Amino acid sequence: MRVWRAMGVLGATAGLLLGGLASTASAAPAPSDDARCAPNAKTPLRQFRATWISSVVNIDWPSKTGLSAAQQQAELTGWLDDAVRQKHNAVVLQVRPTADAFWPSKVEPWSRYLTGTQGGDPGYDPLKFAVAEAHKRNLELHAWFNPYRLSMGTDINALLPTHPARQHPDWVVTYGGKLYYNPGIPAARQLVEDAIMDAVSNYDIDGVHFDDYFYPYPVAGQVFDDAATYAQYGGGIPTLAEWRRNNINLLIQEVQGRIKAEKPWVKFGISPFAVWRNKATDPEGTDTTAGVQTYDDLAADTRRWVREEWIDYIVPQVYWAGGFAPADYNKIVPWWAEQVRGTHVHLYIGEATYKVGTSAQSPDWADPAELSDHLAFDSTIPEVKGNIFFSAKDVRADRLGATTLLNNTWYTRPALIPAMPALDSRAPLPPHAVHATRTTAGVQLKWRSTSPDSTSYAVYRRELLAGDHCPDNDARNLVATTRSQSYLDTTATPGKLYLYSVTALDRLSNQSVAIPTISLR
């Protein structure tokens, strides 16, 4: 990943500015003694912020099948622009909803959710377009794959004759009104991995993302028919349940290994149902009485994936209100914080925006402040490094004004993506030739890149005469992040003297030292 690293020498102007800053700061109270310098929990410098953009059955995008390429592209850029307006820094886009593809895959057919017909060419490459447009807006693009779901119906003949499932009908299990690949068949697992790696190898995605579907959610009175597969491939594993968990563990380990071998910087994250096991089932589980437990019902040992560090981040779907007795947000989040503590795995929390103003599960969802209260609670737990909201259309709907309230309370400033030092901890070299010019439209900043590892830049601003000597340990002074080597600050007050500084960031959000410049009146 690293092309080169070297110690650079700051230019004379930047050196003088840094010297001036150092002498000014030395005359001020030490930041540790100045309460004003304490980081503000409402403006964290680093926080993962994203929405899920779901494509299955056209939940979010495309809004319906059969749209033209231009219409699809306009819809997608609309979702990305929503993310920018809300000061998000990533999107999670579903690109393989049912063993199909939102790109010209070498393994599987075009998704029917694009054109209405499986295998129908939409006339452009949606994943290529999505990556380019997300990066243009300095958003990470995490490609979301559903591993084993084949079809939302049960007719295998509705799949293309060339579909791998039609070629290998013995890999297919019908269950709960849908078709699935059998996770116990090694060749089926290999095909799933090959489909994912086709996207990893050929697109500049920032992450591979799984949702909560592994073995399917249980359906009363139905049996997932894999007894014969267990007999064939069980390999001495004593129970069917243990064998199923082992099948999913193999998938997670192998996907992680293949991603890192191909592109070590691509993150691997999973968003499971939030209850690993209820405490009544296992004393190490959560204080919940959930009807589903991932360990037992989905064959997903989500806690082990964290402990073994087979993934880079986990996003438990804590889709319940605070105080909801069967599954209390305020009990589940601390449990997950305990699981990631001492590991390199990041914890982000999945939020049920879709329940706001619609759910009768508990009266809290009629309160516009419920989601904001979640973020207030999360801000007290250091292990929680961000949130993802389901789904994009519900975030946009802003029912009860809940999205607006959340954004006005918690997302008033931009935020950098949390760094992952376990993947790479070396910061890029700082930019150089940072220059600020007053224009009628605002302050125009320009700089030049020094390091080939720089992918984006952060712009900080403070009033030069305001006596602000605090380090940038939160985002109070962060005005923008950008992939450009220029920025126009249209919010600068005419006649006011500002000190700007610019840092370089690499694709894993390691940040360089800051290079300052003064904006003259």
TIGUDREN-452580 format. One record per residue (C-alpha): residue number from 1; residue in one letter; chain; x, y, z. Coordinates in steps of 0.25 Angstrom, whole numbers, plus 5000, padded with zeros to 4 digits. Last residue first. Example, Ala and Ser with C-alpha at 12.3 -4.5 7.8 and 13.67 -1.06 7.14 Angstrom:
<sites>
2/S/A/5055/4996/5029 .
1/A/A/5049/4982/5031 .
</sites>
This chain:
<sites>
521/R/A/4967/5163/5023 .
520/L/A/4979/5154/5022 .
519/S/A/4976/5139/5023 .
518/I/A/4988/5132/5030 .
517/T/A/4994/5119/5027 .
516/P/A/4996/5106/5034 .
515/I/A/5002/5092/5031 .
514/A/A/4996/5082/5040 .
513/V/A/5003/5069/5043 .
512/S/A/4998/5057/5035 .
511/Q/A/4986/5049/5037 .
510/N/A/4983/5034/5036 .
509/S/A/4969/5033/5030 .
508/L/A/4971/5019/5024 .
507/R/A/4971/5024/5010 .
506/D/A/4982/5034/5014 .
505/L/A/4980/5048/5020 .
504/A/A/4987/5061/5018 .
503/T/A/4985/5073/5028 .
502/V/A/4982/5087/5025 .
501/S/A/4983/5099/5034 .
500/Y/A/4975/5112/5034 .
499/L/A/4978/5124/5043 .
498/Y/A/4967/5135/5041 .
497/L/A/4967/5150/5042 .
496/K/A/4953/5155/5041 .
495/G/A/4950/5166/5030 .
494/P/A/4939/5158/5023 .
493/T/A/4934/5147/5031 .
492/A/A/4938/5133/5026 .
491/T/A/4926/5124/5023 .
490/T/A/4929/5123/5008 .
489/D/A/4942/5116/5010 .
488/L/A/4946/5112/4997 .
487/Y/A/4955/5099/4997 .
486/S/A/4967/5094/4988 .
485/Q/A/4975/5082/4986 .
484/S/A/4962/5074/4984 .
483/R/A/4959/5061/4992 .
482/T/A/4951/5069/5002 .
481/T/A/4949/5070/5017 .
480/A/A/4943/5083/5023 .
479/V/A/4942/5093/5034 .
478/L/A/4949/5086/5045 .
477/N/A/4951/5096/5056 .
476/R/A/4941/5090/5066 .
475/A/A/4944/5076/5061 .
474/D/A/4951/5070/5073 .
473/N/A/4965/5069/5078 .
472/D/A/4970/5081/5069 .
471/P/A/4979/5086/5080 .
470/C/A/4975/5098/5088 .
469/H/A/4982/5111/5087 .
468/D/A/4969/5119/5083 .
467/G/A/4973/5133/5088 .
466/A/A/4962/5139/5079 .
465/L/A/4972/5148/5070 .
464/L/A/4975/5137/5059 .
463/E/A/4961/5133/5058 .
462/R/A/4961/5118/5056 .
461/R/A/4960/5109/5043 .
460/Y/A/4963/5095/5040 .
459/V/A/4963/5088/5026 .
458/A/A/4964/5073/5025 .
457/Y/A/4970/5067/5013 .
456/S/A/4968/5054/5004 .
455/T/A/4975/5043/4997 .
454/S/A/4989/5045/5001 .
453/D/A/4998/5033/4999 .
452/P/A/5005/5039/4988 .
451/S/A/5011/5049/4998 .
450/T/A/5014/5064/4996 .
449/S/A/5001/5069/4990 .
448/R/A/5000/5084/4987 .
447/W/A/4991/5094/4994 .
446/K/A/4980/5104/4991 .
445/L/A/4971/5112/5000 .
444/Q/A/4961/5122/4995 .
443/V/A/4955/5131/5006 .
442/G/A/4941/5136/5002 .
441/A/A/4932/5139/4990 .
440/T/A/4938/5153/4988 .
439/T/A/4952/5147/4989 .
438/R/A/4962/5147/5000 .
437/T/A/4974/5138/4998 .
436/A/A/4980/5126/5006 .
435/H/A/4992/5118/5002 .
434/V/A/4997/5104/5006 .
433/A/A/5010/5102/4998 .
432/H/A/5012/5088/5004 .
431/P/A/5003/5076/5008 .
430/P/A/5007/5068/5020 .
429/L/A/5014/5054/5018 .
428/P/A/5004/5043/5020 .
427/A/A/5002/5036/5033 .
426/R/A/5007/5022/5036 .
425/S/A/4997/5014/5045 .
424/D/A/4993/5004/5035 .
423/L/A/4983/4992/5037 .
422/A/A/4984/4991/5052 .
421/P/A/4984/5006/5052 .
420/M/A/4970/5007/5048 .
419/A/A/4967/5022/5047 .
418/P/A/4953/5027/5050 .
417/I/A/4947/5034/5038 .
416/L/A/4948/5049/5040 .
415/A/A/4937/5057/5045 .
414/P/A/4929/5069/5039 .
413/R/A/4922/5079/5049 .
412/T/A/4908/5080/5053 .
411/Y/A/4905/5065/5053 .
410/W/A/4901/5063/5068 .
409/T/A/4890/5073/5071 .
408/N/A/4886/5079/5058 .
407/N/A/4887/5065/5051 .
406/L/A/4879/5058/5062 .
405/L/A/4868/5068/5062 .
404/T/A/4867/5068/5047 .
403/T/A/4867/5053/5046 .
402/A/A/4856/5053/5057 .
401/G/A/4847/5063/5050 .
400/L/A/4835/5055/5054 .
399/R/A/4838/5047/5041 .
398/D/A/4851/5051/5034 .
397/A/A/4847/5044/5021 .
396/R/A/4861/5045/5017 .
395/V/A/4866/5036/5028 .
394/D/A/4855/5027/5025 .
393/K/A/4859/5027/5010 .
392/A/A/4873/5024/5013 .
391/S/A/4871/5012/5023 .
390/F/A/4874/5009/5033 .
389/F/A/4885/5018/5040 .
388/I/A/4899/5015/5042 .
387/N/A/4906/5020/5055 .
386/G/A/4920/5023/5060 .
385/K/A/4932/5020/5069 .
384/V/A/4926/5013/5081 .
383/E/A/4937/5009/5089 .
382/P/A/4938/5022/5097 .
381/I/A/4924/5020/5103 .
380/T/A/4918/5033/5108 .
379/S/A/4916/5038/5094 .
378/D/A/4907/5025/5091 .
377/F/A/4897/5030/5101 .
376/A/A/4896/5044/5094 .
375/L/A/4895/5037/5081 .
374/H/A/4883/5028/5086 .
373/D/A/4876/5040/5091 .
372/S/A/4877/5047/5078 .
371/L/A/4870/5034/5072 .
370/E/A/4859/5035/5082 .
369/A/A/4857/5050/5082 .
368/P/A/4846/5051/5072 .
367/D/A/4838/5042/5082 .
366/A/A/4827/5033/5075 .
365/W/A/4838/5022/5075 .
364/D/A/4838/5023/5090 .
363/P/A/4824/5017/5091 .
362/S/A/4829/5003/5089 .
361/Q/A/4827/4993/5078 .
360/A/A/4817/5002/5071 .
359/S/A/4827/5006/5061 .
358/T/A/4824/5016/5050 .
357/G/A/4828/5030/5056 .
356/V/A/4843/5026/5056 .
355/K/A/4844/5011/5053 .
354/Y/A/4851/5013/5040 .
353/T/A/4862/5021/5047 .
352/A/A/4866/5008/5053 .
351/E/A/4880/5010/5057 .
350/G/A/4892/5001/5055 .
349/I/A/4904/5004/5065 .
348/Y/A/4918/5005/5061 .
347/L/A/4929/4997/5068 .
346/H/A/4943/4996/5063 .
345/V/A/4951/4983/5064 .
344/H/A/4965/4985/5068 .
343/T/A/4963/4977/5081 .
342/G/A/4964/4981/5096 .
341/R/A/4950/4985/5097 .
340/V/A/4942/4980/5085 .
339/Q/A/4933/4971/5094 .
338/E/A/4931/4981/5105 .
337/A/A/4926/4991/5096 .
336/W/A/4916/4981/5091 .
335/W/A/4911/4979/5104 .
334/P/A/4910/4994/5106 .
333/V/A/4902/4995/5094 .
332/I/A/4892/4984/5098 .
331/K/A/4888/4990/5112 .
330/N/A/4884/5004/5108 .
329/Y/A/4878/4999/5095 .
328/D/A/4869/4990/5103 .
327/A/A/4864/4977/5097 .
326/P/A/4852/4971/5104 .
325/A/A/4850/4983/5113 .
324/F/A/4850/4994/5104 .
323/G/A/4858/5004/5113 .
322/G/A/4865/5011/5101 .
321/A/A/4858/5008/5088 .
320/W/A/4861/4996/5080 .
319/Y/A/4868/4993/5066 .
318/V/A/4882/4991/5072 .
317/Q/A/4887/4985/5059 .
316/P/A/4901/4982/5063 .
315/V/A/4911/4989/5054 .
314/I/A/4924/4981/5055 .
313/Y/A/4937/4986/5049 .
312/D/A/4951/4981/5044 .
311/I/A/4946/4966/5044 .
310/W/A/4953/4953/5047 .
309/E/A/4958/4959/5060 .
308/E/A/4957/4946/5067 .
307/R/A/4950/4953/5078 .
306/V/A/4941/4960/5069 .
305/W/A/4938/4948/5060 .
304/R/A/4936/4941/5073 .
303/R/A/4925/4950/5078 .
302/T/A/4917/4949/5065 .
301/D/A/4916/4934/5066 .
300/A/A/4906/4933/5054 .
299/A/A/4899/4920/5053 .
298/L/A/4886/4928/5050 .
297/D/A/4877/4923/5061 .
296/D/A/4887/4918/5072 .
295/Y/A/4898/4928/5071 .
294/T/A/4890/4939/5065 .
293/Q/A/4879/4939/5076 .
292/V/A/4865/4942/5072 .
291/G/A/4853/4944/5081 .
290/A/A/4860/4954/5089 .
289/T/A/4859/4953/5104 .
288/T/A/4871/4962/5108 .
287/D/A/4881/4964/5118 .
286/T/A/4892/4961/5108 .
285/G/A/4900/4948/5107 .
284/E/A/4911/4943/5116 .
283/P/A/4902/4936/5125 .
282/D/A/4897/4928/5113 .
281/T/A/4883/4924/5110 .
280/A/A/4876/4932/5121 .
279/K/A/4886/4943/5118 .
278/N/A/4881/4944/5103 .
277/R/A/4891/4941/5092 .
276/W/A/4898/4949/5081 .
275/V/A/4887/4959/5081 .
274/A/A/4890/4971/5072 .
273/F/A/4885/4965/5058 .
272/P/A/4898/4965/5051 .
271/S/A/4905/4977/5043 .
270/I/A/4918/4972/5038 .
269/G/A/4931/4979/5034 .
268/F/A/4943/4977/5025 .
267/K/A/4952/4989/5022 .
266/V/A/4960/4990/5009 .
265/W/A/4974/4994/5012 .
264/P/A/4980/4981/5011 .
263/K/A/4976/4980/4996 .
262/E/A/4977/4966/4990 .
261/A/A/4983/4958/5001 .
260/K/A/4975/4966/5011 .
259/I/A/4962/4963/5004 .
258/R/A/4965/4948/5002 .
257/G/A/4968/4946/5017 .
256/Q/A/4956/4953/5022 .
255/V/A/4947/4946/5012 .
254/E/A/4953/4933/5017 .
253/Q/A/4951/4935/5032 .
252/I/A/4937/4940/5030 .
251/L/A/4933/4928/5021 .
250/L/A/4940/4918/5030 .
249/N/A/4933/4924/5042 .
248/I/A/4920/4922/5035 .
247/N/A/4922/4908/5032 .
246/N/A/4927/4906/5046 .
245/R/A/4914/4911/5052 .
244/R/A/4907/4901/5043 .
243/W/A/4915/4890/5048 .
242/E/A/4913/4894/5062 .
241/A/A/4898/4894/5060 .
240/L/A/4898/4880/5053 .
239/T/A/4906/4874/5065 .
238/P/A/4918/4866/5067 .
237/I/A/4928/4872/5056 .
236/G/A/4934/4859/5051 .
235/G/A/4936/4864/5037 .
234/G/A/4921/4869/5035 .
233/Y/A/4923/4869/5020 .
232/Q/A/4914/4858/5015 .
231/A/A/4905/4855/5027 .
230/Y/A/4904/4870/5029 .
229/T/A/4900/4872/5014 .
228/A/A/4889/4861/5016 .
227/A/A/4884/4868/5028 .
226/D/A/4883/4881/5021 .
225/D/A/4868/4883/5020 .
224/F/A/4865/4896/5027 .
223/V/A/4853/4892/5034 .
222/Q/A/4840/4899/5035 .
221/G/A/4829/4899/5045 .
220/A/A/4832/4913/5050 .
219/V/A/4842/4921/5041 .
218/P/A/4856/4923/5047 .
217/Y/A/4864/4934/5041 .
216/P/A/4873/4929/5030 .
215/Y/A/4887/4924/5031 .
214/F/A/4895/4936/5029 .
213/Y/A/4887/4949/5028 .
212/D/A/4890/4960/5037 .
211/D/A/4897/4969/5027 .
210/F/A/4911/4968/5021 .
209/H/A/4920/4979/5017 .
208/V/A/4933/4980/5009 .
207/G/A/4940/4993/5010 .
206/D/A/4947/5005/5003 .
205/I/A/4943/5001/4989 .
204/D/A/4953/5004/4978 .
203/Y/A/4947/4994/4968 .
202/N/A/4952/4982/4960 .
201/S/A/4958/4973/4971 .
200/V/A/4948/4975/4982 .
199/A/A/4937/4974/4972 .
198/D/A/4941/4960/4967 .
197/M/A/4945/4957/4981 .
196/I/A/4931/4957/4986 .
195/A/A/4926/4948/4974 .
194/D/A/4938/4938/4977 .
193/E/A/4935/4938/4992 .
192/V/A/4920/4933/4989 .
191/L/A/4926/4923/4978 .
190/Q/A/4935/4917/4989 .
189/R/A/4924/4916/4999 .
188/A/A/4916/4909/4989 .
187/A/A/4928/4899/4986 .
186/P/A/4929/4897/5001 .
185/I/A/4915/4892/5002 .
184/G/A/4910/4895/5017 .
183/P/A/4906/4909/5014 .
182/N/A/4894/4904/5005 .
181/Y/A/4891/4915/4995 .
180/Y/A/4878/4920/4998 .
179/L/A/4864/4921/4992 .
178/K/A/4852/4928/4998 .
177/G/A/4838/4925/5003 .
176/G/A/4843/4922/5017 .
175/Y/A/4853/4911/5012 .
174/T/A/4857/4905/4999 .
173/V/A/4871/4900/4999 .
172/V/A/4880/4901/4987 .
171/W/A/4894/4895/4985 .
170/D/A/4888/4883/4978 .
169/P/A/4883/4892/4967 .
168/H/A/4897/4894/4962 .
167/Q/A/4896/4900/4948 .
166/R/A/4883/4907/4951 .
165/A/A/4889/4912/4964 .
164/P/A/4901/4917/4956 .
163/H/A/4892/4925/4947 .
162/T/A/4893/4922/4932 .
161/P/A/4878/4918/4931 .
160/L/A/4875/4931/4937 .
159/L/A/4867/4930/4950 .
158/A/A/4852/4928/4949 .
157/N/A/4854/4913/4948 .
156/I/A/4858/4913/4963 .
155/D/A/4844/4917/4967 .
154/T/A/4844/4920/4982 .
153/G/A/4844/4935/4983 .
152/M/A/4852/4946/4989 .
151/S/A/4864/4939/4982 .
150/L/A/4878/4934/4984 .
149/R/A/4881/4938/4998 .
148/Y/A/4895/4933/5003 .
147/P/A/4905/4944/5004 .
146/N/A/4897/4958/5004 .
145/F/A/4908/4968/5000 .
144/W/A/4909/4982/5003 .
143/A/A/4920/4991/4997 .
142/H/A/4925/5001/5006 .
141/L/A/4928/5014/4999 .
140/E/A/4935/5025/5007 .
139/L/A/4930/5039/5004 .
138/N/A/4939/5050/5000 .
137/R/A/4929/5055/4990 .
136/K/A/4936/5051/4978 .
135/H/A/4939/5038/4985 .
134/A/A/4924/5035/4986 .
133/E/A/4922/5039/4971 .
132/A/A/4934/5030/4966 .
131/V/A/4930/5018/4975 .
130/A/A/4915/5019/4971 .
129/F/A/4918/5020/4956 .
128/K/A/4928/5008/4956 .
127/L/A/4917/5001/4964 .
126/P/A/4906/5005/4955 .
125/D/A/4913/5001/4942 .
124/Y/A/4905/5006/4930 .
123/G/A/4894/5002/4921 .
122/P/A/4886/4995/4931 .
121/D/A/4889/4981/4925 .
120/G/A/4878/4971/4928 .
119/G/A/4883/4958/4934 .
118/Q/A/4871/4957/4943 .
117/T/A/4860/4966/4938 .
116/G/A/4853/4977/4945 .
115/T/A/4864/4987/4940 .
114/L/A/4873/4989/4952 .
113/Y/A/4866/4981/4963 .
112/R/A/4868/4969/4953 .
111/S/A/4882/4968/4957 .
110/W/A/4892/4966/4946 .
109/P/A/4897/4952/4946 .
108/E/A/4908/4945/4954 .
107/V/A/4922/4941/4954 .
106/K/A/4930/4950/4944 .
105/S/A/4921/4962/4949 .
104/P/A/4917/4974/4941 .
103/W/A/4914/4982/4953 .
102/F/A/4901/4983/4962 .
101/A/A/4902/4968/4963 .
100/D/A/4894/4956/4966 .
99/A/A/4893/4945/4977 .
98/T/A/4881/4952/4983 .
97/P/A/4885/4966/4989 .
96/R/A/4899/4968/4983 .
95/V/A/4902/4983/4982 .
94/Q/A/4896/4988/4994 .
93/L/A/4902/5002/4997 .
92/V/A/4908/5006/5011 .
91/V/A/4910/5021/5010 .
90/A/A/4922/5028/5017 .
89/N/A/4926/5042/5023 .
88/H/A/4913/5047/5028 .
87/K/A/4912/5062/5029 .
86/Q/A/4896/5062/5027 .
85/R/A/4897/5070/5015 .
84/V/A/4908/5061/5010 .
83/A/A/4900/5049/5012 .
82/D/A/4888/5055/5005 .
81/D/A/4897/5058/4993 .
80/L/A/4900/5043/4993 .
79/W/A/4886/5039/4993 .
78/G/A/4883/5050/4981 .
77/T/A/4895/5044/4974 .
76/L/A/4888/5031/4974 .
75/E/A/4875/5036/4969 .
74/A/A/4882/5044/4958 .
73/Q/A/4890/5032/4953 .
72/Q/A/4877/5023/4953 .
71/Q/A/4870/5033/4945 .
70/A/A/4882/5035/4935 .
69/A/A/4883/5020/4933 .
68/S/A/4868/5019/4930 .
67/L/A/4858/5014/4941 .
66/G/A/4853/5000/4938 .
65/T/A/4852/4995/4953 .
64/K/A/4848/5004/4964 .
63/S/A/4854/5013/4974 .
62/P/A/4868/5009/4969 .
61/W/A/4871/5010/4981 .
60/D/A/4864/5011/4994 .
59/I/A/4855/4999/4996 .
58/N/A/4856/4994/4982 .
57/V/A/4853/4979/4985 .
56/V/A/4867/4978/4990 .
55/S/A/4875/4991/4987 .
54/S/A/4877/4997/5001 .
53/I/A/4885/5009/5003 .
52/W/A/4890/5008/5018 .
51/T/A/4893/5021/5024 .
50/A/A/4907/5026/5029 .
49/R/A/4914/5033/5040 .
48/F/A/4927/5028/5046 .
47/Q/A/4933/5037/5056 .
46/R/A/4946/5044/5057 .
45/L/A/4948/5059/5062 .
44/P/A/4936/5058/5071 .
43/T/A/4927/5070/5072 .
42/K/A/4916/5067/5082 .
41/A/A/4926/5060/5091 .
40/N/A/4933/5073/5092 .
39/P/A/4948/5071/5094 .
38/A/A/4954/5078/5106 .
37/C/A/4961/5090/5102 .
36/R/A/4952/5100/5108 .
35/A/A/4955/5094/5122 .
34/D/A/4969/5099/5121 .
33/D/A/4979/5092/5130 .
32/S/A/4982/5081/5121 .
31/P/A/4983/5091/5109 .
30/A/A/4994/5098/5116 .
29/P/A/4991/5112/5119 .
28/A/A/4996/5122/5109 .
27/A/A/5009/5128/5107 .
26/S/A/5015/5115/5101 .
25/A/A/5003/5115/5090 .
24/T/A/5008/5128/5085 .
23/S/A/5022/5123/5083 .
22/A/A/5018/5110/5077 .
21/L/A/5008/5118/5067 .
20/G/A/5019/5127/5063 .
19/G/A/5029/5116/5061 .
18/L/A/5018/5109/5052 .
17/L/A/5016/5121/5044 .
16/L/A/5031/5123/5042 .
15/G/A/5032/5109/5038 .
14/A/A/5021/5110/5028 .
13/T/A/5027/5122/5022 .
12/A/A/5041/5115/5021 .
11/G/A/5036/5103/5015 .
10/L/A/5035/5090/5023 .
9/V/A/5046/5080/5021 .
8/G/A/5041/5066/5018 .
7/M/A/5043/5053/5025 .
6/A/A/5041/5041/5015 .
5/R/A/5031/5031/5012 .
4/W/A/5029/5023/4999 .
3/V/A/5019/5015/4991 .
2/R/A/5011/5010/5003 .
1/M/A/5000/5000/5000 .
</sites>
